[in-house]
Amino acid sequence: MRLFVGIALPADIHDRLDELQSGLPGARWVALEGAHITLRFIGETDGGRAENIHEALADILALAFELRLSGIGNFGSGRKMRAVWAGLDRSDVLIHLADKVESAIVRAGFEPERRKFTPHVTLARLDGAPVEAVAEYIQRHNTFAAGPFPVDQFTLFRSFIGKDGSRYQALADYPLVGGAP
């Protein structure tokens, strides 16, 4: 099974993100009902290792907090642009949570993540989108903001990749201290 750890977004934030999903040639817009902030991508894992992940994540103690989406950006450059995303205001508490998740995943027997944590919400995958169109889209939406919204838990997700994009199944939720029971 293909796993990742993330933060699900509330429905009102989905509505705000929906306003951004048009006007970019070559974009394959992601389904917003699964919109999330990835804390750690894990990848293909068997059931026994998934249980180790669950146990490690269940031991995390971290504070609930608020997040705010802010700005638009992209991954990749030139002809190799891969995705357009909504960014987040800097949050030391979010970075602290991501560090704790990373430590838990390593304790569960996985290699450390080599990429720097870049909190974002993917809006679209890019397939041959013209560089100028991506730049214009980002400029047009650079003042985007949504939230704040409360984060009182994080989730272990399973992802299923299909011809119509990915869909996600929550396997376990982990409450944060001070969040809703």
BAGUTI-457508 format. One record per atom (N, C-alpha, C): residue in three letters; x, y, z. Coordinates in steps of 0.001 Angstrom, whole numbers, plus 524288, in hexadecimal, padded with zeros to 5 digits. Layout:
<atoms>
ALAXYZ
...
</atoms>
This chain:
<atoms>
MET8033D7FB6580000
MET800008000080000
MET80369804DA80000
ARG80190808F77FD80
ARG8047680DE07FCEC
ARG8029B8119F8012A
LEU806308136480493
LEU804B5816708092B
LEU8075281BC78094F
PHE804AE81F6680C01
PHE806FF8246A80D58
PHE804538267881237
VAL806DA82A2A814CD
VAL804B382CB78196C
VAL8036E83252817E0
GLY7FEBE8342281954
GLY7FD4583967817C6
GLY7F93A83BDD81B51
ILE7F7CB8408D819D6
ILE7F3B58438B81C81
ILE7EF60844798188A
ALA7EABD8427A819AE
ALA7E63A843598164A
ALA7E45F848FD816E7
LEU7E24B84B2A812B7
LEU7E06E8508D812DB
LEU7DA87850BA8137B
PRO7D88A854AD8164A
PRO7D2DD85524816FD
PRO7D01B856BA811E8
ALA7CB09855A3811B2
ALA7C7EA8569280CFA
ALA7C80C85C4780B3B
ASP7C80285FFF80EDD
ASP7C8028657F80D3B
ASP7CD25866F580A87
ILE7D1618646880BE8
ILE7D65A8655180941
ILE7D636862D0803D4
HIS7D3BA85E4C80356
HIS7D2FD85BE87FE29
HIS7D03785FC57FA91
ASP7CC23862507FC9F
ASP7C923866117F97A
ASP7CC9886A817F785
ARG7D00886C717FAE0
ARG7D39B870B07F952
ARG7D77E86EC77F537
LEU7D97686A097F5E1
LEU7DD2A867E67F21D
LEU7DA8F866EE7ECD2
ASP7D59C865917ECEE
ASP7D2AF8649A7E81C
ASP7D2B4869727E497
GLU7D2CE86E057E6EE
GLU7D2E9872EF7E3F5
GLU7D7DD8736A7E0A3
LEU7DBEA870807E209
LEU7E0EB870D57DF4D
LEU7E17186CEF7DADC
GLN7DDDF869407DA78
GLN7DE96864DD7D6E5
GLN7DC4F865CF7D17D
SER7DE79869A97CED0
SER7DD2286AA07C957
SER7E11C86E797C720
GLY7E12986ECC7C1F9
GLY7E442872CB7BF69
GLY7E9FF8719B7BEC3
LEU7EB6E86C927BEAF
LEU7F0F186B307BDD6
LEU7F13A8669B7BA07
PRO7F29D867A57B518
PRO7F30F8636C7B145
PRO7F73C85F7C7B2EA
GLY7F61785A797B21B
GLY7F9CF8565F7B37D
GLY7F981854B57B927
ALA7F5AE856C87BC18
ALA7F50F855557C19F
ALA7F12F850DE7C216
ARG7F29384D017C54A
ARG7EEE7848E67C6D4
ARG7ED8684A107CC7D
TRP7E8FE84C5D7CD58
TRP7E76984E297D288
TRP7E6658497C7D611
VAL7E844849D97DAEC
VAL7E76D845957DEA6
VAL7E1F0846027E0F3
ALA7DFD2841927E289
ALA7DAAD8417C7E50F
ALA7DB3D843C07EA8F
LEU7D845847BF7EBB0
LEU7D8F384A847F0A7
LEU7D69E847B27F555
GLU7D330843E07F475
GLU7D128841097F902
GLU7D58583E1C7FBDC
GLY7D9E183D577F94C
GLY7DE5683ADB7FBCF
GLY7E2BB83EAD7FD02
ALA7E1A2843C07FC9E
ALA7E5BD847A57FD6F
ALA7E81484721802E3
HIS7ED438477980318
HIS7F008846A680805
HIS7F55B84942807CB
ILE7F7CC8498280C4A
ILE7FD3A84B2E80CCD
ILE800428464280E34
THR803E6844B780AF8
THR806FE8400B80C11
THR80B3C8415E81008
LEU80B5283E6C8144A
LEU80F7683EF581829
LEU8140383B58816DE
ARG812C3836B1814C7
ARG816E4832EB8135C
ARG814A782EE580F9D
PHE816E282E9880AF2
PHE8157D82A738074F
PHE81899825A5808DD
ILE816078212E80927
ILE818A081C5780AB8
ILE8195E818C5805FE
GLY8154D81808802E7
GLY815AA814B37FE4F
GLY8137780F4E7FF3F
GLU814EA80BAD7FBE0
GLU812ED806557FC22
GLU814EA8039C8010E
THR8114680144803E3
THR812757FEE0808EF
THR80EF37FA27809AF
ASP811087F60780C24
ASP80DB37F18E80D4A
ASP80AD87F2668127F
GLY807197EF05813A1
GLY803C77EF948183F
GLY806B67EFA181D68
GLY80AC37EC6481DED
GLY80DC57EC39822C3
GLY810A37F14E823C5
ARG812F57F37C81FB8
ARG815AA7F87B82053
ARG811CB7FCE382140
ALA80D1B7FC7481F07
ALA8090C8006881FF3
ALA807958008D825B9
GLU807667FC0382835
GLU8063C7FBD982DD0
GLU80A917FE7E830EC
ASN80F747FDB182F62
ASN813DB8005E831F7
ASN8135C8064E83167
ILE811C88080E82CC9
ILE810F980DA982BDE
ILE80CB780FAC82F7E
HIS8085380CDE82FB0
HIS803ED80E7E832FF
HIS805B380F03838AD
GLU8087980B2D83AAD
GLU80A3680B558401C
GLU80DDA80FF68411A
ALA8115D8110783D76
ALA814FD8156783E15
ALA8121B81AA483DEF
LEU80E5481B2683A61
LEU80B5982007839FD
LEU807EC820DE83ED3
ALA805D681C9E840F4
ALA8026A81D088458C
ALA8055881F1884A52
ASP80A8181EA684A58
ASP80DA48208D84EBD
ASP80EE38266084E6C
ILE80D89828E884A1E
ILE80ED682E7484974
ILE80B6D831D184CFC
LEU80DEF8354484FCB
LEU80B478391E8530A
LEU80CAC83E7D850CE
ALA808CD8414A84ED6
ALA809B38467684C92
ALA804D2849C584D69
LEU8058884EE984D44
LEU801488529284E47
LEU7FDE08537584975
ALA7F8CA8544984A5D
ALA7F53F856018463E
ALA7F6CA85B9B844C5
PHE7F56985D3784011
PHE7F6EF8626B83E39
PHE7F35486422839D8
GLU7F458868BF837B4
GLU7F16B86AB283337
GLU7F52686B6A82EA4
LEU7F30086ADA829F0
LEU7F5F286BC582528
LEU7F2F886F8B821B5
ARG7F5D98720F81E3E
ARG7F3888759B81A68
ARG7F639874B781533
LEU7F327873C08112A
LEU7F5518734880BE7
LEU7F6A6878B5809E0
SER7FAEB8790880703
SER7FCA987E2180528
SER8004487D788007C
GLY7FEBC87FC97FC16
GLY8020C87FD07F780
GLY8019687AF87F41D
ILE803CF87B627EF76
ILE803BE8773B7EB8A
ILE80959876867E99D
GLY80ACD871B17E880
GLY80FFF870A17E675
GLY80FF986BCD7E315
ASN814A486A207E18B
ASN814FF865727DE4E
ASN819E6862607DFA3
PHE819C685D557DE6D
PHE81E5C859F67DEC1
PHE820538590D7D942
GLY82572859077D8A8
GLY827DA858497D397
GLY8293D85D847D127
SER82BBC85D397CCA7
SER82D26862087C9EE
SER82D71861027C417
GLY82D2C865317C127
GLY82D7E864C27BB79
GLY8298D860E97B94F
ARG82B5985D867B5EB
ARG827DB859AF7B37D
ARG8267C8552E7B727
LYS828CE855117BBBA
LYS827DE850C57BF61
LYS824AA8527F7C418
MET82112856167C34F
MET81D8E857967C78C
MET819EE853057C8AA
ARG81989851927CDB3
ARG816A284CE67CF2F
ARG8116684DFF7D1C1
ALA810FE852437D4BC
ALA80C35853237D7B8
ALA80BA6858E57D922
VAL806C585A757D9F9
VAL8057085F9A7DC17
VAL802F285EAB7E160
TRP80444861F77E531
TRP80264861207EA82
TRP800F9866417ED2F
ALA7FDCE865AC7F152
ALA7FCB9869FA7F4EE
ALA8006F869447F98B
GLY802D786D857FB25
GLY8068886D507FF7A
GLY803E786E72804AF
LEU8071186E90808B7
LEU8052586FA480DFF
LEU80877873D98107F
ASP80610876E6813FC
ASP8092087A678173D
ASP80CE98771D81A66
ARG8116E8793E81B91
ARG815438766181EB0
ARG812DB874FC823F2
SER813B28702482589
SER811AF86E4182A85
SER815D086AD282D15
ASP8182686CD38313A
ASP81C08869C18340D
ASP81999864DC8366B
VAL814A08653E837FE
VAL811F7860BF83A51
VAL8112B85C7983635
LEU80FD785DF083167
LEU80F4E85A2982D27
LEU814918578E82C03
ILE818AE85A9782BCC
ILE81DE18586482AC8
ILE81F6E854A982F2E
HIS81E3285617833FD
HIS81F4D852B383879
HIS81C5884D81837F7
LEU8175184DCA8366B
LEU814408490D835AC
LEU816A1845C083149
ALA818088482882CF7
ALA81A678454182898
ALA81F7C8429C82A59
ASP8228F8454482D98
ASP82763842E882FA3
ASP8262F83E2A8330A
LYS8221983E8B83643
LYS8209C83A218399E
LYS81EAF8358C8364F
VAL81BB2836AB8323D
VAL819D58328B82EB8
VAL81E7A82FF982C0C
GLU822258331882A2C
GLU826D7830F9827A3
GLU829C482D5B82B57
SER82A8782F0883033
SER82D3B82BC48340E
SER82A55826A8834FC
ALA82523826E683542
ALA821FB8223183624
ALA8228581E6583191
ILE8227D8206782CD3
ILE822EE81D0B82839
ILE8285081A7082814
VAL82C5A81D4682976
VAL831A281B06829A7
VAL831E4816DD82DF1
ARG82F87817F683281
ARG82F6481406836B2
ARG82C7F80F1F834F9
ALA828C080FB78316E
ALA825C480B3D82F7B
ALA828D28082582B65
GLY82D9F809D482A42
GLY830F4806BB826D6
GLY831A3808BA82151
PHE8303380D9C82042
PHE8309E80FC381B05
PHE835488137081A9F
GLU8373F81403815F1
GLU83B8D817A2814F1
GLU839B481D3F815D7
PRO83D30820A3817A0
PRO83BB98262A81849
PRO83A52828A58130B
GLU836C182C5081332
GLU8354482F4A80E89
GLU839CA832E480D1A
ARG83B39832EB80836
ARG83FA38362180685
ARG83DEF83B8D804AE
ARG8390183C0080332
ARG837168411080158
ARG8359B84488805F9
LYS836698499580547
LYS834ED84D678093D
LYS82EEF84DA28097F
PHE82CD684DFE80E3E
PHE8272D84E7780EF8
PHE82565853BB80CD0
THR821E68538D8090B
THR81FA88583F806AA
THR819C2857DF8071B
PRO8178185A3280B3D
PRO811D7859AD80BF1
PRO80ED585C4F80781
HIS80B218596E8055C
HIS8080D85B59800ED
HIS8033C857F18003B
VAL7FFA7859DE7FD00
VAL7FB1A856DE7FB4C
VAL7FB5A856BA7F55C
THR7FBEA852187F328
THR7FC44851977ED7A
THR7F702852EA7EB06
LEU7F72C8566C7E735
LEU7F276857F27E451
LEU7F20D855117DF26
ALA7F6808546B7DC80
ALA7F677851FE7D74F
ALA7FBBA84F837D629
ARG7FB9384B4B7D338
ARG80041849027D0E3
ARG800C284B897CB83
LEU8057C84C8F7C9EA
LEU8065284F347C4F0
LEU8086A84B617C0ED
ASP8061684B967BC5B
ASP8079E8482B7B81B
ASP8086284B8C7B344
GLY80D1984D907B2AC
GLY80E32850CE7AE1D
GLY80BE18563D7AE6B
ALA80AD3858217B313
ALA808BE85D707B3A1
ALA80CE48615F7B1E0
PRO80B728651E7AE92
PRO80F43869077ACD3
PRO8114F86C347B17E
VAL8166886D0C7B192
VAL818E886FE87B5D4
VAL81641875317B6A7
GLU8151E877E27B263
GLU812B887D167B2C1
GLU80D4B87CC77B53F
ALA80A5C878A87B3FD
ALA8051C8780A7B631
ALA80560876FF7BC08
VAL80934873E57BDB8
VAL809D7872CA7C348
VAL80B53877D07C622
ALA80EFF87ABC7C3F7
ALA810A387FAF7C663
ALA80C08883777C6CA
GLU808E6883C97C2B9
GLU80460887517C2B6
GLU80059885847C6B9
TYR7FF6B880657C70F
TYR7FBB087E457CADA
TYR7FD7487F937D06C
ILE8026A87EB07D18F
ILE8047287FCE7D6CF
ILE803FC8859D7D7FC
GLN80554888F47D448
GLN804E888EA37D50C
GLN7FF3E8903A7D60C
ARG7FBA588DF57D31E
ARG7F61A88F4D7D39E
ARG7F3F388DCF7D902
HIS7F60B889AF7DB5A
HIS7F3FB887BA7E054
HIS7F7BD8887C7E4EE
ASN7FBBE88BBE7E446
ASN7FFC388C1F7E854
ASN7FDD988E567ED83
THR7F94B890C67ED9F
THR7F73D892DA7F295
THR7F36588F147F52D
PHE7F2F088A587F312
PHE7EF52886867F558
PHE7F092885997FB1B
ALA7EC628856B7FE40
ALA7ECDA88411803CC
ALA7E7BE881838057D
ALA7E81887DE08091C
ALA7E37287B4880B46
ALA7E4B0879A0810DA
GLY7E0DD87A2E81439
GLY7E196878B2819AD
GLY7E1E787D9181D06
PRO7E36487CD7821D3
PRO7E5B98782B8240E
PRO7E1AF873DA82509
PHE7E3BC86F1A8258C
PHE7E07A86AA4826DE
PHE7E3498676D82B02
PRO7E037864DA82E6D
PRO7E2A4861DE832AD
PRO7E4CA85CA6830C2
VAL7E92685B1383312
VAL7EB6B855EC83221
VAL7EBA18533C8376F
ASP7E82884F718382B
ASP7E7FB84CC383D32
ASP7E93F846F283CC7
GLN7EAE28454A8380D
GLN7EC8783FE38374C
GLN7EFAD83F7883244
PHE7F28383B35831C5
PHE7F4F4839CF82CDA
PHE7F3628342D82BB9
THR7F45C83260826ED
THR7F20482D808251D
THR7F5F682A378220B
LEU7F58C82511822BB
LEU7F84C8215C81F5E
LEU7F48A8200381AF4
PHE7F6228211E8162A
PHE7F2E0820378118E
PHE7F51D81BDC80E32
ARG7F1908192F80B98
ARG7F2F38159A8075C
ARG7F1468183F8024F
SER7F4978180D7FE58
SER7F32081A6F7F960
SER7F28B8163D7F533
PHE7EECD817267F1D8
PHE7EDA7813B37ED71
PHE7EE4B816F57E87F
ILE7F197815307E4FA
ILE7F291818137E02E
ILE7EF58815A07DBDB
GLY7EC50818DE7D93A
GLY7E91A816FD7D4EC
GLY7E98181A9A7D041
LYS7E6D6819337CC1C
LYS7E71881C587C754
LYS7E4CC821CB7C81B
ASP7E158822627CBF9
ASP7DF078277B7CD09
ASP7E1CD82A5B7D172
GLY7E68F828C87D2B6
GLY7E97A82B497D6E7
GLY7E981827E77DBC8
SER7EB4782A207E009
SER7EBB4827407E4F3
SER7E6DD828087E843
ARG7E5AE8240C7EB51
ARG7E1BC824A17EF66
ARG7E41F822917F46C
TYR7E209824647F8D5
TYR7E488823607FDD2
TYR7E0B78210D801B7
GLN7E2C381D99804FC
GLN7DFB781B3080929
GLN7E29581C3880E45
ALA7DFD081E9081211
ALA7E21981F6581736
ALA7E25081A2381A08
LEU7E6EA818A381BE0
LEU7E789813BA81EB8
LEU7E75D814998249D
ALA7E992818FC8266D
ALA7E9A381A2282C07
ALA7EA7881FF482CC7
ASP7E7B8822288309E
ASP7E85D8279E83222
ASP7EB44827D48374B
TYR7EE8982BCC837EB
TYR7F1A882C8083CA4
TYR7F086831F183EC4
PRO7EDDE8324984340
PRO7EC768376F84564
PRO7F13783A6C84750
LEU7F0D783F93846EE
LEU7F4D9842FD84904
LEU7F3078452884E44
VAL7F69E84663851A6
VAL7F55B8484C856E7
VAL7F2A484D8E8567F
GLY7EE3484DF885942
GLY7EB36852CD85920
GLY7E740852ED854B8
GLY7E72484ECC85188
GLY7E36784E8184D45
GLY7DE5A84BFF84F13
ALA7DAA984B8584B77
ALA7D5A28491784CB4
ALA7D67B8435C84E04
PRO7D3AE8413B851D5
PRO7D45F83BB28534B
PRO7D2748381284F09
</atoms>
